[in-house]
Amino acid sequence: MRSNQASFRQDKGAPVRIRRPITRVSDKPMPSFRLLSLLLLAGLAAPAHADIYKCTDADGRVTYTNDRSLGRGCVRLQSDQPVSSIPAPTRRPAATPSAQPASPGAFPRVSPNDQRSRDDARRQVLQSELATEESALAAAEKALAEQEAVRLGDERNYQKVLDRLQPFKDKVELHKRNIEALRREISGLR
């Protein structure tokens, strides 16, 4: 029968190697300080508990806190009540189908003729901006075409050509997006 310890012949000048028996971690008893620290951590992991107070200030604002000294008129809440930290939305009265105007009473009303003239002025401004953007697009496309026709001597790599042309392509795309946005806005006018 062989033991866990291996014996080696000792030759002249050869080191002596002794194997120790293999022990498992579970075979050793747990030191008392580890057990104590484990129990201490388990005790601290219990849920925290604090008293919650509902405080109302002089203006009638309600505040929930765990520090009673922060305000006067604080009432301790029962611990079995759920507490939410998100304020409830204010309820609006149900709309009645009466003849109330859609705008508030203090809001100035505009006559239909005034509104029509404002819309026409806005349409003219948008159309002039559209014409300006279209001319800027034509100029940007022309500059891009000119740059595409030019081949510089140090641009043997095609990526250098693409890098040089990218700002011109970006300007063309910008003007196209602006024109599209202006056309959408004009089509949305009454």
N, C-alpha and C positions, 0 to 999 in steps of 0.2 A: 504494500500500500504506500502511496506517495503522499507526502505532506505538502502543505502550501509553501513551505520554505524550500528553496532550491539550494543545493549545496554545489559548490564548484571546487574543482581541484585547484590547489594553489601551486602554480608553477613559479619558478623564479621570475620575478619582475612583473608578473601578471597581477592585476588588481583583484581584490576580493569583492565579489558582489553578493549581497545577501538580499533575498526577497523577503519582504514581510507579508504576513497574511493579509488578504483583502478584507477590509471591513466595510460594512454598509453604514450609511448615514443613519438609517432607522435603528441600527443596533445600539447606537450610543444614546444615553439619556439626554434630554434637552436641558441645557443649563437653566437655572432658575431665573436668571435675569432676562432671558429671552421669553420665557413663559410669562413673567411679570409684565414685560413691555407689550406683549401680545394682548394680554388681558386689559391693560391700560388703554391701548388703542381701540379695542372693541368697546370699552365703556365710553370713550369719547365720541364714537361714531353714532351714538344715539341722536335722534333728531333734536334740534334746538327748539326751545320753547320760550316765548316772550309774551308779555301782556300787550294787547293792542288797544289803543285808545282812539276814540272818535272825538275830535276837537272842533268846535265851531267858534270862529273869531267874530269880532264886532260887525264885520260886513256880511256875515252869514255864510262865509266860505267854510266848507267842511274839509278837514285834514285828518288823515289817519296816520298815527305815529306809534312808536313803542316807547317814547320818552314823554311822560306825563308833564314834566316841567316846562315843555316848550310852549304850552298855551293854557289859557284858562277855559273853563267850561268843558273839560275833557271827561268823557264817560268811558269806563272800561267795557269793551265788547265781550260778549260771551265767547268762550273758546270754541264752541261747536258751530259757530256761524262762519260761512265761507267769506273770505275777504278778497276783493279784487283790486288790483292796483291800477286798473284801466277805468277811467271815468265813463259812466254811462252816457250815451248820446242824448242830447236834449230832444224832447218830444215836441213835434210841431203839431199845432191843431189841424184837424182834418180839413182839407179844402172843401168848401161848399160851392156848389155850382151857381153861385150868385153872380151878379153883374159887377163884380169887383174888377178894377183894371189890373192888367198883368204887371204894371210897374207900380212902385210905391207912390203914395200921394205927393211926397215932396220932390219926386223926380220930375224934371222938366219934360213936358210932352212936346213932340215935334210934329208939325203938320205934315200931311202926305206930300205936299208940294215942296216943302223944305227938304224932306228926306229924299225925294226924287232928284232935286238939284244937287244934293250932297253925293248921291250915288253916281250921278252923271259926271261930277267933278272928279270923283274917285276913279271912275272908268277912264277918263281922259288921262289922268296921271299914270294909271297902270298901262295904258296903251302907249304912252310916250316912253315909259320905262321898257316896255316890250320892244319898241322900235330901236331904242338904244342898245339893248342886249342883242338884238338880231344883228345890228351893224358890228358890235363888238365880236360876235361869233364869227361873222364873215372875215373880219380882220385876223382873228386868232387862227381860223382855218387856213387863211392865206399864208400867215407866218409859219404854220406847221408844214404846209406844202413846200415853201421855200427851203426850210431847214431839212426836209426829207430829200430834196434834190441835191443838197450840198454834201460832199463827202470830204472830210478833212484828212490830211495826210497821216496824222497820228492815230487814226481810228481803224486800225487793222482788225481789231477785235470788234465783233458786231455788238457786244454788250455796251461798249463805249458809245456807239451810235444811239442805242436805245436809251442810255442814260442822258445823253444830250437832248434827245427829243422828248423825254418824259415831261418836262415843265410845259412844253407847248401843247402836248396832249392833255395835260391837266387843265390848262386854260380853256381848251375847247370843251371839255366835259363840264367845267364849271358854268360856262355860258349856256350850254344845252340844258343843264338842270335849272338854271335861273329862268330860262325861257319857258320851260315846262311848268314851273311853279307860277309864273305870271299868267300863263294861259289858264291854269286851273282856277286862279283867283278871279280872273275876268269872267270865266264861265259861271262862277258862283254868284256873281252880282245879279240883282233882280232887273 
